[in-house]
Amino acid sequence: MRTPIANTSDPTAYFESFLFKPTDRFSAIYPNYQELVSGLSGVSTEAGYELTLL
C-alpha cells in the first residue's frame, strides 16, 4: 500500500490513494451519484399491445 494521505483532503484524491493501479479496474468514483443511479436503472418499455377480454 502506498503512503496514506490525510482523510481531510480532496475525496477523489483520497479514493485514488487506495487503488492498486493499473490493475484495479473494478473500483470507480463518480462525481454525481444521481447520474449513476439513473444510468443503471434501465429503460422501461412496453411491447406496444394490450389485452382486452370480451
CHARMM internal coordinates of N, CA and C (Angstrom, degrees):
IC EDIT
DIST 1 N 1 CA 1.4394
DIST 1 CA 1 C 1.5201
ANGL 1 N 1 CA 1 C 109.29
DIST 1 C 2 N 1.2915
ANGL 1 CA 1 C 2 N 115.04
DIHE 1 N 1 CA 1 C 2 N 144.71
DIST 2 N 2 CA 1.4654
ANGL 1 C 2 N 2 CA 119.40
DIHE 1 CA 1 C 2 N 2 CA 178.51
DIST 2 CA 2 C 1.5177
ANGL 2 N 2 CA 2 C 110.47
DIHE 1 C 2 N 2 CA 2 C -74.43
DIST 2 C 3 N 1.3112
ANGL 2 CA 2 C 3 N 115.29
DIHE 2 N 2 CA 2 C 3 N 172.05
DIST 3 N 3 CA 1.4576
ANGL 2 C 3 N 3 CA 119.08
DIHE 2 CA 2 C 3 N 3 CA 177.91
DIST 3 CA 3 C 1.5218
ANGL 3 N 3 CA 3 C 109.03
DIHE 2 C 3 N 3 CA 3 C -67.02
DIST 3 C 4 N 1.3147
ANGL 3 CA 3 C 4 N 117.23
DIHE 3 N 3 CA 3 C 4 N 133.59
DIST 4 N 4 CA 1.4694
ANGL 3 C 4 N 4 CA 119.53
DIHE 3 CA 3 C 4 N 4 CA -177.22
DIST 4 CA 4 C 1.5288
ANGL 4 N 4 CA 4 C 111.85
DIHE 3 C 4 N 4 CA 4 C -70.22
DIST 4 C 5 N 1.3198
ANGL 4 CA 4 C 5 N 114.58
DIHE 4 N 4 CA 4 C 5 N 153.14
DIST 5 N 5 CA 1.4608
ANGL 4 C 5 N 5 CA 119.88
DIHE 4 CA 4 C 5 N 5 CA 174.73
DIST 5 CA 5 C 1.5222
ANGL 5 N 5 CA 5 C 107.40
DIHE 4 C 5 N 5 CA 5 C -108.49
DIST 5 C 6 N 1.2870
ANGL 5 CA 5 C 6 N 116.70
DIHE 5 N 5 CA 5 C 6 N 167.18
DIST 6 N 6 CA 1.4682
ANGL 5 C 6 N 6 CA 121.29
DIHE 5 CA 5 C 6 N 6 CA -177.45
DIST 6 CA 6 C 1.5255
ANGL 6 N 6 CA 6 C 110.42
DIHE 5 C 6 N 6 CA 6 C -66.07
DIST 6 C 7 N 1.3172
ANGL 6 CA 6 C 7 N 116.04
DIHE 6 N 6 CA 6 C 7 N 138.71
DIST 7 N 7 CA 1.4604
ANGL 6 C 7 N 7 CA 119.20
DIHE 6 CA 6 C 7 N 7 CA -179.42
DIST 7 CA 7 C 1.5220
ANGL 7 N 7 CA 7 C 112.82
DIHE 6 C 7 N 7 CA 7 C -73.69
DIST 7 C 8 N 1.3027
ANGL 7 CA 7 C 8 N 117.90
DIHE 7 N 7 CA 7 C 8 N -2.17
DIST 8 N 8 CA 1.4564
ANGL 7 C 8 N 8 CA 121.37
DIHE 7 CA 7 C 8 N 8 CA 176.00
DIST 8 CA 8 C 1.5255
ANGL 8 N 8 CA 8 C 111.95
DIHE 7 C 8 N 8 CA 8 C -94.89
DIST 8 C 9 N 1.3361
ANGL 8 CA 8 C 9 N 117.20
DIHE 8 N 8 CA 8 C 9 N 2.44
DIST 9 N 9 CA 1.4626
ANGL 8 C 9 N 9 CA 120.48
DIHE 8 CA 8 C 9 N 9 CA 179.83
DIST 9 CA 9 C 1.5240
ANGL 9 N 9 CA 9 C 110.69
DIHE 8 C 9 N 9 CA 9 C -78.91
DIST 9 C 10 N 1.3043
ANGL 9 CA 9 C 10 N 116.44
DIHE 9 N 9 CA 9 C 10 N -175.95
DIST 10 N 10 CA 1.4563
ANGL 9 C 10 N 10 CA 123.39
DIHE 9 CA 9 C 10 N 10 CA -179.78
DIST 10 CA 10 C 1.5341
ANGL 10 N 10 CA 10 C 109.74
DIHE 9 C 10 N 10 CA 10 C -56.35
DIST 10 C 11 N 1.3489
ANGL 10 CA 10 C 11 N 119.30
DIHE 10 N 10 CA 10 C 11 N 131.91
DIST 11 N 11 CA 1.4646
ANGL 10 C 11 N 11 CA 120.82
DIHE 10 CA 10 C 11 N 11 CA -177.72
DIST 11 CA 11 C 1.5255
ANGL 11 N 11 CA 11 C 114.27
DIHE 10 C 11 N 11 CA 11 C -58.52
DIST 11 C 12 N 1.3301
ANGL 11 CA 11 C 12 N 117.01
DIHE 11 N 11 CA 11 C 12 N -36.40
DIST 12 N 12 CA 1.4567
ANGL 11 C 12 N 12 CA 119.64
DIHE 11 CA 11 C 12 N 12 CA 179.32
DIST 12 CA 12 C 1.5228
ANGL 12 N 12 CA 12 C 110.56
DIHE 11 C 12 N 12 CA 12 C -67.26
DIST 12 C 13 N 1.3080
ANGL 12 CA 12 C 13 N 117.27
DIHE 12 N 12 CA 12 C 13 N -43.37
DIST 13 N 13 CA 1.4623
ANGL 12 C 13 N 13 CA 120.73
DIHE 12 CA 12 C 13 N 13 CA 178.87
DIST 13 CA 13 C 1.5242
ANGL 13 N 13 CA 13 C 110.90
DIHE 12 C 13 N 13 CA 13 C -66.59
DIST 13 C 14 N 1.3178
ANGL 13 CA 13 C 14 N 117.17
DIHE 13 N 13 CA 13 C 14 N -37.23
DIST 14 N 14 CA 1.4663
ANGL 13 C 14 N 14 CA 121.28
DIHE 13 CA 13 C 14 N 14 CA 178.09
DIST 14 CA 14 C 1.5283
ANGL 14 N 14 CA 14 C 110.53
DIHE 13 C 14 N 14 CA 14 C -64.30
DIST 14 C 15 N 1.3354
ANGL 14 CA 14 C 15 N 117.07
DIHE 14 N 14 CA 14 C 15 N -43.12
DIST 15 N 15 CA 1.4589
ANGL 14 C 15 N 15 CA 121.46
DIHE 14 CA 14 C 15 N 15 CA 177.52
DIST 15 CA 15 C 1.5147
ANGL 15 N 15 CA 15 C 111.14
DIHE 14 C 15 N 15 CA 15 C -64.05
DIST 15 C 16 N 1.3281
ANGL 15 CA 15 C 16 N 116.86
DIHE 15 N 15 CA 15 C 16 N -45.50
DIST 16 N 16 CA 1.4577
ANGL 15 C 16 N 16 CA 121.68
DIHE 15 CA 15 C 16 N 16 CA -178.73
DIST 16 CA 16 C 1.5281
ANGL 16 N 16 CA 16 C 111.86
DIHE 15 C 16 N 16 CA 16 C -62.80
DIST 16 C 17 N 1.3272
ANGL 16 CA 16 C 17 N 117.50
DIHE 16 N 16 CA 16 C 17 N -26.62
DIST 17 N 17 CA 1.4640
ANGL 16 C 17 N 17 CA 119.56
DIHE 16 CA 16 C 17 N 17 CA -179.11
DIST 17 CA 17 C 1.5215
ANGL 17 N 17 CA 17 C 112.13
DIHE 16 C 17 N 17 CA 17 C -69.76
DIST 17 C 18 N 1.3313
ANGL 17 CA 17 C 18 N 118.01
DIHE 17 N 17 CA 17 C 18 N -20.66
DIST 18 N 18 CA 1.4606
ANGL 17 C 18 N 18 CA 121.29
DIHE 17 CA 17 C 18 N 18 CA 179.29
DIST 18 CA 18 C 1.5223
ANGL 18 N 18 CA 18 C 113.85
DIHE 17 C 18 N 18 CA 18 C -87.47
DIST 18 C 19 N 1.3205
ANGL 18 CA 18 C 19 N 117.87
DIHE 18 N 18 CA 18 C 19 N -16.22
DIST 19 N 19 CA 1.4547
ANGL 18 C 19 N 19 CA 121.12
DIHE 18 CA 18 C 19 N 19 CA -175.02
DIST 19 CA 19 C 1.5213
ANGL 19 N 19 CA 19 C 111.51
DIHE 18 C 19 N 19 CA 19 C -73.80
DIST 19 C 20 N 1.3088
ANGL 19 CA 19 C 20 N 115.26
DIHE 19 N 19 CA 19 C 20 N 145.30
DIST 20 N 20 CA 1.4548
ANGL 19 C 20 N 20 CA 121.90
DIHE 19 CA 19 C 20 N 20 CA 174.21
DIST 20 CA 20 C 1.5176
ANGL 20 N 20 CA 20 C 106.82
DIHE 19 C 20 N 20 CA 20 C -99.12
DIST 20 C 21 N 1.3159
ANGL 20 CA 20 C 21 N 115.96
DIHE 20 N 20 CA 20 C 21 N 95.44
DIST 21 N 21 CA 1.4570
ANGL 20 C 21 N 21 CA 121.04
DIHE 20 CA 20 C 21 N 21 CA -173.99
DIST 21 CA 21 C 1.5063
ANGL 21 N 21 CA 21 C 110.52
DIHE 20 C 21 N 21 CA 21 C -91.90
DIST 21 C 22 N 1.2795
ANGL 21 CA 21 C 22 N 120.38
DIHE 21 N 21 CA 21 C 22 N 148.95
DIST 22 N 22 CA 1.4648
ANGL 21 C 22 N 22 CA 131.55
DIHE 21 CA 21 C 22 N 22 CA 1.15
DIST 22 CA 22 C 1.5247
ANGL 22 N 22 CA 22 C 113.09
DIHE 21 C 22 N 22 CA 22 C -93.10
DIST 22 C 23 N 1.3189
ANGL 22 CA 22 C 23 N 118.67
DIHE 22 N 22 CA 22 C 23 N 7.79
DIST 23 N 23 CA 1.4634
ANGL 22 C 23 N 23 CA 119.57
DIHE 22 CA 22 C 23 N 23 CA -172.66
DIST 23 CA 23 C 1.5216
ANGL 23 N 23 CA 23 C 114.52
DIHE 22 C 23 N 23 CA 23 C -86.28
DIST 23 C 24 N 1.3023
ANGL 23 CA 23 C 24 N 119.70
DIHE 23 N 23 CA 23 C 24 N -12.96
DIST 24 N 24 CA 1.4613
ANGL 23 C 24 N 24 CA 121.46
DIHE 23 CA 23 C 24 N 24 CA -179.87
DIST 24 CA 24 C 1.5200
ANGL 24 N 24 CA 24 C 109.71
DIHE 23 C 24 N 24 CA 24 C -85.16
DIST 24 C 25 N 1.3185
ANGL 24 CA 24 C 25 N 115.39
DIHE 24 N 24 CA 24 C 25 N 93.96
DIST 25 N 25 CA 1.4616
ANGL 24 C 25 N 25 CA 120.06
DIHE 24 CA 24 C 25 N 25 CA -178.69
DIST 25 CA 25 C 1.5194
ANGL 25 N 25 CA 25 C 112.57
DIHE 24 C 25 N 25 CA 25 C -103.00
DIST 25 C 26 N 1.3219
ANGL 25 CA 25 C 26 N 117.81
DIHE 25 N 25 CA 25 C 26 N 0.80
DIST 26 N 26 CA 1.4553
ANGL 25 C 26 N 26 CA 121.39
DIHE 25 CA 25 C 26 N 26 CA -176.28
DIST 26 CA 26 C 1.5283
ANGL 26 N 26 CA 26 C 113.38
DIHE 25 C 26 N 26 CA 26 C -99.61
DIST 26 C 27 N 1.3050
ANGL 26 CA 26 C 27 N 118.17
DIHE 26 N 26 CA 26 C 27 N -12.34
DIST 27 N 27 CA 1.4633
ANGL 26 C 27 N 27 CA 121.63
DIHE 26 CA 26 C 27 N 27 CA -179.14
DIST 27 CA 27 C 1.5219
ANGL 27 N 27 CA 27 C 109.56
DIHE 26 C 27 N 27 CA 27 C -99.05
DIST 27 C 28 N 1.3255
ANGL 27 CA 27 C 28 N 115.02
DIHE 27 N 27 CA 27 C 28 N 137.10
DIST 28 N 28 CA 1.4648
ANGL 27 C 28 N 28 CA 119.97
DIHE 27 CA 27 C 28 N 28 CA -179.73
DIST 28 CA 28 C 1.5126
ANGL 28 N 28 CA 28 C 109.02
DIHE 27 C 28 N 28 CA 28 C -149.66
DIST 28 C 29 N 1.3217
ANGL 28 CA 28 C 29 N 115.13
DIHE 28 N 28 CA 28 C 29 N 155.45
DIST 29 N 29 CA 1.4584
ANGL 28 C 29 N 29 CA 121.45
DIHE 28 CA 28 C 29 N 29 CA 175.13
DIST 29 CA 29 C 1.5234
ANGL 29 N 29 CA 29 C 107.17
DIHE 28 C 29 N 29 CA 29 C -129.21
DIST 29 C 30 N 1.3147
ANGL 29 CA 29 C 30 N 115.59
DIHE 29 N 29 CA 29 C 30 N 136.37
DIST 30 N 30 CA 1.4575
ANGL 29 C 30 N 30 CA 121.41
DIHE 29 CA 29 C 30 N 30 CA -177.47
DIST 30 CA 30 C 1.5212
ANGL 30 N 30 CA 30 C 109.12
DIHE 29 C 30 N 30 CA 30 C -117.64
DIST 30 C 31 N 1.3372
ANGL 30 CA 30 C 31 N 117.86
DIHE 30 N 30 CA 30 C 31 N 135.43
DIST 31 N 31 CA 1.4594
ANGL 30 C 31 N 31 CA 119.97
DIHE 30 CA 30 C 31 N 31 CA -178.35
DIST 31 CA 31 C 1.5271
ANGL 31 N 31 CA 31 C 113.04
DIHE 30 C 31 N 31 CA 31 C -70.12
DIST 31 C 32 N 1.3279
ANGL 31 CA 31 C 32 N 117.97
DIHE 31 N 31 CA 31 C 32 N -27.52
DIST 32 N 32 CA 1.4627
ANGL 31 C 32 N 32 CA 121.13
DIHE 31 CA 31 C 32 N 32 CA -178.64
DIST 32 CA 32 C 1.5268
ANGL 32 N 32 CA 32 C 108.17
DIHE 31 C 32 N 32 CA 32 C -129.67
DIST 32 C 33 N 1.3187
ANGL 32 CA 32 C 33 N 117.33
DIHE 32 N 32 CA 32 C 33 N 104.98
DIST 33 N 33 CA 1.4623
ANGL 32 C 33 N 33 CA 119.55
DIHE 32 CA 32 C 33 N 33 CA -175.56
DIST 33 CA 33 C 1.5215
ANGL 33 N 33 CA 33 C 112.03
DIHE 32 C 33 N 33 CA 33 C -71.21
DIST 33 C 34 N 1.3367
ANGL 33 CA 33 C 34 N 118.76
DIHE 33 N 33 CA 33 C 34 N -23.54
DIST 34 N 34 CA 1.4612
ANGL 33 C 34 N 34 CA 120.78
DIHE 33 CA 33 C 34 N 34 CA 178.46
DIST 34 CA 34 C 1.5291
ANGL 34 N 34 CA 34 C 110.86
DIHE 33 C 34 N 34 CA 34 C -64.60
DIST 34 C 35 N 1.3255
ANGL 34 CA 34 C 35 N 117.79
DIHE 34 N 34 CA 34 C 35 N -37.71
DIST 35 N 35 CA 1.4620
ANGL 34 C 35 N 35 CA 121.07
DIHE 34 CA 34 C 35 N 35 CA 176.74
DIST 35 CA 35 C 1.5210
ANGL 35 N 35 CA 35 C 110.37
DIHE 34 C 35 N 35 CA 35 C -65.15
DIST 35 C 36 N 1.3053
ANGL 35 CA 35 C 36 N 117.13
DIHE 35 N 35 CA 35 C 36 N -38.93
DIST 36 N 36 CA 1.4603
ANGL 35 C 36 N 36 CA 121.39
DIHE 35 CA 35 C 36 N 36 CA 178.61
DIST 36 CA 36 C 1.5239
ANGL 36 N 36 CA 36 C 110.78
DIHE 35 C 36 N 36 CA 36 C -64.98
DIST 36 C 37 N 1.3254
ANGL 36 CA 36 C 37 N 117.12
DIHE 36 N 36 CA 36 C 37 N -45.89
DIST 37 N 37 CA 1.4642
ANGL 36 C 37 N 37 CA 121.02
DIHE 36 CA 36 C 37 N 37 CA -179.36
DIST 37 CA 37 C 1.5217
ANGL 37 N 37 CA 37 C 110.62
DIHE 36 C 37 N 37 CA 37 C -62.98
DIST 37 C 38 N 1.3127
ANGL 37 CA 37 C 38 N 117.45
DIHE 37 N 37 CA 37 C 38 N -44.49
DIST 38 N 38 CA 1.4613
ANGL 37 C 38 N 38 CA 120.04
DIHE 37 CA 37 C 38 N 38 CA -179.61
DIST 38 CA 38 C 1.5266
ANGL 38 N 38 CA 38 C 111.43
DIHE 37 C 38 N 38 CA 38 C -69.34
DIST 38 C 39 N 1.3183
ANGL 38 CA 38 C 39 N 117.22
DIHE 38 N 38 CA 38 C 39 N -31.45
DIST 39 N 39 CA 1.4584
ANGL 38 C 39 N 39 CA 120.22
DIHE 38 CA 38 C 39 N 39 CA 177.29
DIST 39 CA 39 C 1.5188
ANGL 39 N 39 CA 39 C 112.65
DIHE 38 C 39 N 39 CA 39 C -71.63
DIST 39 C 40 N 1.3170
ANGL 39 CA 39 C 40 N 117.47
DIHE 39 N 39 CA 39 C 40 N -30.07
DIST 40 N 40 CA 1.4607
ANGL 39 C 40 N 40 CA 121.14
DIHE 39 CA 39 C 40 N 40 CA -179.59
DIST 40 CA 40 C 1.5234
ANGL 40 N 40 CA 40 C 113.16
DIHE 39 C 40 N 40 CA 40 C -89.86
DIST 40 C 41 N 1.3283
ANGL 40 CA 40 C 41 N 117.78
DIHE 40 N 40 CA 40 C 41 N -9.53
DIST 41 N 41 CA 1.4589
ANGL 40 C 41 N 41 CA 120.06
DIHE 40 CA 40 C 41 N 41 CA -177.11
DIST 41 CA 41 C 1.5248
ANGL 41 N 41 CA 41 C 112.33
DIHE 40 C 41 N 41 CA 41 C -74.90
DIST 41 C 42 N 1.3000
ANGL 41 CA 41 C 42 N 118.63
DIHE 41 N 41 CA 41 C 42 N -20.02
DIST 42 N 42 CA 1.4571
ANGL 41 C 42 N 42 CA 121.56
DIHE 41 CA 41 C 42 N 42 CA 177.75
DIST 42 CA 42 C 1.5151
ANGL 42 N 42 CA 42 C 112.35
DIHE 41 C 42 N 42 CA 42 C 82.71
DIST 42 C 43 N 1.3050
ANGL 42 CA 42 C 43 N 114.97
DIHE 42 N 42 CA 42 C 43 N -177.01
DIST 43 N 43 CA 1.4526
ANGL 42 C 43 N 43 CA 121.61
DIHE 42 CA 42 C 43 N 43 CA -178.64
DIST 43 CA 43 C 1.5261
ANGL 43 N 43 CA 43 C 107.37
DIHE 42 C 43 N 43 CA 43 C -117.51
DIST 43 C 44 N 1.3002
ANGL 43 CA 43 C 44 N 116.02
DIHE 43 N 43 CA 43 C 44 N 128.34
DIST 44 N 44 CA 1.4604
ANGL 43 C 44 N 44 CA 121.05
DIHE 43 CA 43 C 44 N 44 CA 178.69
DIST 44 CA 44 C 1.5182
ANGL 44 N 44 CA 44 C 108.89
DIHE 43 C 44 N 44 CA 44 C -97.00
DIST 44 C 45 N 1.3180
ANGL 44 CA 44 C 45 N 116.51
DIHE 44 N 44 CA 44 C 45 N 118.93
DIST 45 N 45 CA 1.4628
ANGL 44 C 45 N 45 CA 120.65
DIHE 44 CA 44 C 45 N 45 CA 179.47
DIST 45 CA 45 C 1.5209
ANGL 45 N 45 CA 45 C 109.58
DIHE 44 C 45 N 45 CA 45 C -128.73
DIST 45 C 46 N 1.3112
ANGL 45 CA 45 C 46 N 115.34
DIHE 45 N 45 CA 45 C 46 N 162.98
DIST 46 N 46 CA 1.4544
ANGL 45 C 46 N 46 CA 122.31
DIHE 45 CA 45 C 46 N 46 CA 176.19
DIST 46 CA 46 C 1.5112
ANGL 46 N 46 CA 46 C 110.33
DIHE 45 C 46 N 46 CA 46 C -110.88
DIST 46 C 47 N 1.3139
ANGL 46 CA 46 C 47 N 116.15
DIHE 46 N 46 CA 46 C 47 N 163.52
DIST 47 N 47 CA 1.4574
ANGL 46 C 47 N 47 CA 120.42
DIHE 46 CA 46 C 47 N 47 CA -178.13
DIST 47 CA 47 C 1.5229
ANGL 47 N 47 CA 47 C 112.62
DIHE 46 C 47 N 47 CA 47 C -74.87
DIST 47 C 48 N 1.3260
ANGL 47 CA 47 C 48 N 118.78
DIHE 47 N 47 CA 47 C 48 N -18.87
DIST 48 N 48 CA 1.4563
ANGL 47 C 48 N 48 CA 120.72
DIHE 47 CA 47 C 48 N 48 CA 177.47
DIST 48 CA 48 C 1.5189
ANGL 48 N 48 CA 48 C 113.49
DIHE 47 C 48 N 48 CA 48 C 99.36
DIST 48 C 49 N 1.3083
ANGL 48 CA 48 C 49 N 117.91
DIHE 48 N 48 CA 48 C 49 N 10.83
DIST 49 N 49 CA 1.4528
ANGL 48 C 49 N 49 CA 120.20
DIHE 48 CA 48 C 49 N 49 CA 177.41
DIST 49 CA 49 C 1.5193
ANGL 49 N 49 CA 49 C 108.96
DIHE 48 C 49 N 49 CA 49 C -137.14
DIST 49 C 50 N 1.3283
ANGL 49 CA 49 C 50 N 116.19
DIHE 49 N 49 CA 49 C 50 N 162.88
DIST 50 N 50 CA 1.4600
ANGL 49 C 50 N 50 CA 120.27
DIHE 49 CA 49 C 50 N 50 CA 176.87
DIST 50 CA 50 C 1.5233
ANGL 50 N 50 CA 50 C 108.59
DIHE 49 C 50 N 50 CA 50 C -137.52
DIST 50 C 51 N 1.3109
ANGL 50 CA 50 C 51 N 116.92
DIHE 50 N 50 CA 50 C 51 N 152.64
DIST 51 N 51 CA 1.4466
ANGL 50 C 51 N 51 CA 122.62
DIHE 50 CA 50 C 51 N 51 CA -179.36
DIST 51 CA 51 C 1.5112
ANGL 51 N 51 CA 51 C 109.76
DIHE 50 C 51 N 51 CA 51 C -99.19
DIST 51 C 52 N 1.3195
ANGL 51 CA 51 C 52 N 116.26
DIHE 51 N 51 CA 51 C 52 N 137.51
DIST 52 N 52 CA 1.4551
ANGL 51 C 52 N 52 CA 122.30
DIHE 51 CA 51 C 52 N 52 CA 177.24
DIST 52 CA 52 C 1.5149
ANGL 52 N 52 CA 52 C 108.11
DIHE 51 C 52 N 52 CA 52 C -129.28
DIST 52 C 53 N 1.3137
ANGL 52 CA 52 C 53 N 117.23
DIHE 52 N 52 CA 52 C 53 N 128.43
DIST 53 N 53 CA 1.4569
ANGL 52 C 53 N 53 CA 121.18
DIHE 52 CA 52 C 53 N 53 CA 177.85
DIST 53 CA 53 C 1.5202
ANGL 53 N 53 CA 53 C 109.21
DIHE 52 C 53 N 53 CA 53 C -90.17
DIST 53 C 54 N 1.3169
ANGL 53 CA 53 C 54 N 116.50
DIHE 53 N 53 CA 53 C 54 N 133.16
DIST 54 N 54 CA 1.4615
ANGL 53 C 54 N 54 CA 122.46
DIHE 53 CA 53 C 54 N 54 CA 179.69
DIST 54 CA 54 C 1.4968
ANGL 54 N 54 CA 54 C 110.51
DIHE 53 C 54 N 54 CA 54 C -112.86
END
COOR INIT
IC SEED 1 N 1 CA 1 C
IC BUILD
